[in-house]
């Protein structure tokens, strides 16, 4: 009879090598993966940036809404109308002089 002897050291080496490979893979995935630690930091930074952008746009919208209301038919601000006519249309009063 022929006996095949597999060395216990070789089996243990393959076992530990496979455990090391799996551990390395899961560690890499936890740090660098799609939902890893680095990606979570990137997501948090992007959320902060978008929050600042949202707040800036909300303030700009409030300003434009206020200007639109002040130039509407229901509430007409004559000073704002005069300012807009000067800036956009280039109107001047008869007693003003333009220096270039």
TORTORRO-397375 format. One line per field, with one value per residue: residue number from 1; z negated, y negated, x negated of N, C-alpha, C, O in turn. Coordinates in Angstrom, 2 decimals. Layout:
N
k = (NUM,...)
n_up = (Z,...)
n_north = (Y,...)
n_east = (X,...)
ca_up = (Z,...)
ca_north = (Y,...)
ca_east = (X,...)
c_up = (Z,...)
c_north = (Y,...)
c_east = (X,...)
o_up = (Z,...)
o_north = (Y,...)
o_east = (X,...)
//
This chain:
100
k = (1,2,3,4,5,6,7,8,9,10,11,12,13,14,15,16,17,18,19,20,21,22,23,24,25,26,27,28,29,30,31,32,33,34,35,36,37,38,39,40,41,42,43,44,45,46,47,48,49,50,51,52,53,54,55,56,57,58,59,60,61,62,63,64,65,66,67,68,69,70,71,72,73,74,75,76,77,78,79,80,81,82,83,84,85,86,87,88,89,90,91,92,93,94,95,96,97,98,99,100)
n_up = (0.00,0.77,-0.88,-1.07,-2.26,-3.61,-4.52,-7.70,-8.20,-5.75,-5.17,-7.27,-6.64,-4.21,-5.16,-7.01,-5.29,-3.56,-5.42,-6.10,-3.61,-3.24,-5.49,-4.87,-2.54,-3.50,-5.31,-3.60,-2.07,-4.04,-4.56,-2.09,-0.38,1.37,-0.52,-2.53,-5.10,-4.16,-2.07,-3.48,-4.81,-2.61,-1.73,-3.90,-3.79,-1.30,-1.80,-3.64,-2.04,-0.16,-1.84,-2.63,-0.12,0.43,-1.59,-0.79,1.68,0.81,-0.59,1.50,3.06,1.31,1.30,4.01,4.17,2.43,3.83,6.14,5.08,4.18,6.55,7.64,8.74,6.59,4.50,4.79,4.82,5.07,4.88,5.37,7.96,9.29,8.90,10.33,12.91,13.41,13.28,15.09,17.44,17.84,17.30,16.51,14.34,15.25,14.07,13.56,14.11,16.20,15.71,17.33)
n_north = (1.17,-2.23,-5.07,-8.36,-11.03,-14.02,-16.87,-18.21,-20.78,-22.11,-22.17,-23.75,-26.09,-26.83,-27.24,-29.39,-31.28,-31.70,-32.73,-35.09,-36.38,-36.77,-38.38,-40.60,-41.48,-42.23,-44.21,-46.10,-46.70,-47.84,-50.18,-51.47,-50.95,-51.18,-52.03,-52.69,-53.97,-56.23,-57.07,-57.79,-60.05,-61.73,-61.99,-63.33,-65.76,-66.70,-66.99,-69.07,-71.15,-71.35,-72.14,-74.70,-75.94,-75.71,-77.36,-79.83,-80.17,-80.28,-82.69,-84.44,-84.02,-85.01,-87.72,-88.42,-87.87,-89.81,-92.17,-91.81,-91.89,-94.52,-95.91,-95.33,-95.63,-95.83,-96.84,-99.42,-100.59,-103.60,-104.66,-102.44,-101.87,-104.15,-103.81,-101.39,-102.21,-104.05,-102.41,-100.23,-101.23,-103.56,-106.12,-109.63,-112.46,-115.73,-117.71,-116.61,-115.78,-113.93,-112.37,-111.08)
n_east = (-0.79,-0.35,-1.04,0.07,-1.44,-0.78,-2.28,-1.90,-2.78,-2.74,-0.02,0.87,-0.51,0.72,3.30,2.97,1.92,4.09,5.93,4.56,4.62,7.40,7.95,6.35,7.62,10.20,9.49,8.33,10.61,12.20,10.88,10.17,12.28,15.48,17.35,15.64,13.39,11.94,13.59,15.87,14.95,14.52,17.16,18.32,16.91,17.73,20.46,20.40,19.41,21.46,23.54,22.72,22.79,25.53,26.60,25.52,26.79,29.43,29.45,28.89,31.17,33.11,32.42,32.85,35.59,36.56,35.83,37.37,39.95,39.97,40.02,42.43,45.90,47.62,46.12,44.16,40.98,39.67,37.09,35.48,36.32,35.38,32.63,32.19,32.91,30.89,28.55,28.98,30.24,28.89,29.81,29.94,30.28,31.48,29.92,27.44,23.97,21.80,18.79,16.00)
ca_up = (0.00,0.84,-1.73,-0.72,-3.48,-3.42,-5.68,-8.46,-8.12,-4.49,-5.33,-8.17,-5.91,-3.27,-5.98,-7.53,-4.15,-3.11,-6.43,-5.95,-2.39,-3.50,-6.42,-4.13,-1.63,-4.24,-5.86,-2.49,-1.71,-5.11,-4.53,-0.76,0.44,1.78,-1.74,-3.50,-5.96,-3.34,-1.31,-4.43,-5.03,-1.40,-1.72,-4.91,-3.28,-0.21,-2.41,-4.22,-0.93,0.41,-2.81,-2.50,1.17,0.28,-2.39,0.03,2.68,0.11,-0.87,2.79,3.43,0.46,1.80,5.28,3.88,1.86,4.90,7.02,4.38,4.11,7.87,8.14,8.80,5.28,3.62,5.67,4.13,6.06,4.82,6.06,9.38,9.76,8.92,11.43,14.17,13.59,13.53,16.25,18.64,18.00,17.22,15.64,14.11,16.07,13.38,13.28,15.11,16.27,15.89,17.75)
ca_north = (0.00,-3.50,-6.09,-9.72,-11.83,-15.48,-17.43,-19.11,-22.16,-22.68,-22.44,-24.91,-27.27,-27.21,-27.72,-30.71,-32.18,-32.06,-33.63,-36.38,-37.00,-37.25,-39.51,-41.74,-41.96,-42.92,-45.43,-47.04,-47.12,-48.70,-51.48,-52.07,-50.50,-52.12,-52.57,-52.65,-55.12,-57.39,-57.52,-58.46,-61.39,-62.49,-62.27,-64.37,-67.04,-67.13,-67.44,-70.38,-72.09,-71.55,-72.90,-76.11,-76.41,-75.85,-78.55,-80.99,-80.32,-80.71,-84.13,-85.13,-83.94,-85.96,-89.07,-88.62,-87.91,-91.12,-93.16,-91.59,-92.38,-95.98,-96.48,-94.82,-96.61,-95.96,-97.61,-100.02,-101.39,-104.57,-104.78,-101.28,-102.06,-105.16,-103.19,-100.43,-102.96,-104.63,-101.38,-99.38,-102.00,-104.69,-107.40,-110.67,-113.60,-116.88,-118.56,-115.83,-115.78,-112.65,-112.50,-109.79)
ca_east = (0.00,-1.06,-0.44,-0.30,-1.57,-0.78,-2.94,-1.04,-3.29,-2.28,1.42,0.98,-0.98,1.79,4.42,2.63,1.78,5.44,6.49,3.90,5.12,8.76,7.85,5.81,8.66,11.26,8.90,8.23,11.96,12.73,10.21,10.15,13.40,16.53,17.94,14.56,13.14,11.56,14.77,16.76,14.39,14.81,18.60,18.56,16.38,18.61,21.72,20.13,19.30,22.80,24.33,22.31,23.32,26.99,26.87,25.21,27.85,30.65,29.32,29.03,32.59,33.85,32.12,33.56,37.02,36.83,35.78,38.51,41.14,39.91,40.30,43.71,46.99,48.25,45.24,43.16,39.98,39.22,35.64,34.91,36.61,34.44,31.31,32.14,32.93,29.56,27.54,29.24,30.57,27.97,30.51,29.40,31.15,31.03,28.94,26.23,22.92,21.10,17.34,15.41)
c_up = (0.00,-0.02,-1.25,-2.00,-3.10,-4.69,-6.42,-8.38,-6.84,-4.55,-6.21,-7.45,-4.93,-4.03,-6.45,-6.40,-3.62,-4.13,-6.33,-4.72,-2.59,-4.45,-5.73,-3.20,-2.37,-4.89,-4.77,-2.12,-2.77,-5.06,-3.19,0.07,0.71,0.58,-2.87,-4.25,-5.14,-2.57,-2.24,-4.73,-3.81,-1.35,-2.72,-4.43,-2.16,-0.75,-3.02,-3.13,-0.33,-0.54,-2.73,-1.20,1.10,-0.50,-1.60,1.05,2.03,-0.19,0.42,3.25,2.60,0.92,3.09,5.09,3.31,2.94,5.85,6.39,4.36,5.46,8.43,8.13,7.43,4.35,4.46,4.86,5.17,6.05,5.55,7.57,10.00,9.88,10.10,12.78,14.45,13.99,14.85,17.52,18.86,17.96,16.23,15.41,14.93,15.39,13.06,14.43,15.03,16.54,16.25,17.67)
c_north = (-1.26,-4.50,-7.46,-10.52,-13.31,-16.05,-18.36,-20.57,-22.83,-23.03,-23.67,-26.18,-27.76,-27.81,-29.15,-31.74,-32.63,-32.97,-35.02,-37.12,-37.54,-38.45,-40.76,-42.33,-42.76,-44.20,-46.50,-47.58,-48.06,-50.09,-52.17,-51.78,-51.58,-52.77,-52.58,-53.96,-56.36,-57.93,-58.24,-59.87,-62.27,-62.89,-63.38,-65.73,-67.58,-67.64,-68.82,-71.46,-72.39,-72.32,-74.39,-76.69,-76.63,-77.10,-79.83,-81.25,-80.74,-82.20,-84.93,-85.13,-84.91,-87.39,-89.36,-88.66,-89.26,-92.20,-93.02,-92.12,-93.91,-96.65,-96.02,-95.93,-96.85,-96.85,-98.15,-100.93,-102.33,-104.76,-103.63,-101.39,-103.07,-104.56,-102.22,-101.15,-103.59,-103.56,-100.66,-100.20,-103.20,-106.04,-108.33,-111.72,-114.76,-117.72,-117.82,-115.93,-114.44,-112.91,-111.13,-109.85)
c_east = (-0.85,-0.30,-0.89,-0.33,-1.66,-1.36,-1.97,-1.51,-2.82,-0.80,1.62,0.54,0.07,2.96,4.14,2.45,3.15,6.13,5.88,4.42,6.54,8.75,7.34,6.87,9.72,10.74,8.79,9.61,12.53,12.11,10.39,11.38,14.42,17.21,16.91,14.40,12.80,12.75,15.75,16.27,14.66,16.28,18.92,18.07,17.27,19.95,21.55,20.07,20.67,23.71,24.00,22.87,24.83,27.33,26.60,26.31,29.18,30.61,29.47,30.48,33.42,33.63,32.88,35.07,37.42,36.82,36.97,39.79,41.15,40.15,41.64,44.76,47.61,47.42,44.10,42.25,39.36,37.70,34.95,35.15,35.66,33.03,31.18,32.14,31.57,28.55,27.76,29.44,29.64,28.66,29.82,30.46,30.63,29.96,27.63,25.24,22.20,19.64,16.78,13.93)
o_up = (-0.65,0.13,-1.04,-2.71,-2.35,-5.80,-5.80,-8.49,-6.85,-4.05,-5.92,-7.63,-4.81,-3.58,-6.30,-6.55,-3.27,-3.73,-6.46,-4.76,-2.16,-4.22,-5.98,-3.09,-1.94,-5.00,-5.01,-1.89,-2.43,-5.48,-3.15,1.17,0.34,0.64,-4.04,-4.07,-5.41,-2.43,-1.82,-4.88,-3.97,-0.97,-2.42,-4.64,-2.09,-0.23,-2.93,-3.29,-0.04,-0.09,-2.77,-1.20,1.64,-0.13,-1.71,1.27,2.64,-0.06,0.42,3.79,3.13,0.91,3.24,5.78,3.65,2.97,6.30,7.06,4.52,5.51,9.59,7.59,7.14,3.50,4.81,4.29,6.05,7.09,6.26,8.36,11.11,10.86,10.80,13.70,15.60,14.92,15.64,18.56,19.95,18.52,15.26,16.19,15.28,16.07,12.35,15.58,13.95,17.49,15.57,17.98)
o_north = (-1.36,-4.71,-7.70,-10.65,-13.73,-15.73,-19.19,-21.49,-24.02,-24.08,-24.53,-27.24,-28.96,-28.79,-30.03,-32.91,-33.79,-33.90,-36.02,-38.33,-38.65,-39.42,-41.86,-43.55,-43.85,-45.18,-47.67,-48.78,-48.99,-51.06,-53.36,-52.33,-52.74,-53.93,-52.48,-54.91,-57.44,-59.15,-59.20,-60.79,-63.44,-64.02,-64.27,-66.74,-68.78,-68.60,-69.66,-72.54,-73.54,-73.06,-75.23,-77.82,-77.60,-77.83,-80.80,-82.39,-81.47,-82.90,-85.98,-86.13,-85.55,-88.19,-90.42,-89.41,-89.81,-93.06,-94.03,-92.73,-94.53,-97.84,-96.29,-97.01,-97.95,-97.54,-97.41,-101.92,-101.89,-105.00,-103.84,-101.03,-102.87,-104.80,-102.23,-100.73,-103.66,-103.76,-100.50,-99.90,-103.77,-107.01,-107.90,-111.87,-114.79,-118.37,-118.36,-116.14,-113.88,-113.61,-110.14,-108.88)
o_east = (-1.89,0.90,-2.08,0.67,-2.54,-0.93,-1.31,-0.69,-2.53,-0.39,2.45,1.16,0.30,3.56,4.99,2.78,3.33,6.84,6.59,4.65,6.84,9.47,7.84,6.99,10.11,11.48,9.12,9.77,13.27,12.74,10.73,11.51,14.25,17.61,17.28,15.16,13.33,12.90,16.39,17.08,15.01,16.61,19.72,18.74,17.51,20.51,22.45,20.63,20.99,24.58,24.90,23.36,25.35,28.26,27.34,26.71,29.95,31.62,30.11,30.96,34.33,34.57,33.49,35.76,38.47,37.71,37.52,40.62,42.20,40.45,41.94,44.54,48.08,47.98,43.18,42.69,38.61,37.10,33.97,34.28,35.17,32.33,30.17,31.44,31.15,27.77,26.83,28.85,29.62,28.16,29.21,31.40,29.44,29.18,26.79,25.63,22.00,19.29,17.06,13.25)
//
